Amino acid sequence: MKTLVEYIARSLVDNPDVVQVTEIEGERSIIIELRVAPDDMGKVIGKQGKIAKSIRTLTKATAAKEGKRVVVEILR
């Protein structure tokens, strides 16, 4: 899951070296924290949050195969 979010984020931003993804795994859920450069926040979120929503949809579909819940947080 972490590698999926990291791959997508690095593909979108201008500063791929700054991208950091942290995965916190619990019994039934996974929290993924995505950190990007302040200048790249808009590229990861997208207009009206469409790109962020797409990232969350992809991770939820992947997590559903494993029977888990996933939460993607985009942080500065």
Residue, then its C-alpha position, 0 to 999 in steps of 0.5 A: m500500500k505504501t509503495l502504491v501511494e509513494y509511486i503515485a505521489r512521486s509521479l505527480v509532484d515537481n519535487p519527488d525527493v521530498v515525498q515521504v510516505t508513512e504507514i501505520e498498520g493496526e489490526r483492521s486498519i491502515i493509516i497512510e500519511l503522505r507528506v509533500a513539499p508545500d509547493d506540490m500540495g495542489k498537485v497532489i490534492g487536485k482541483q476540488g480534491k479529485i486527485a486526492k479522492s482518486i488516490r483514496t479510492l485506489t488504496k481502499a480498493t487495494a485494502a478491501k482485497e486484504g479485508k482492511r480499512v485504509v485512511v490516507e492523510i495528506l500532510r505538509 
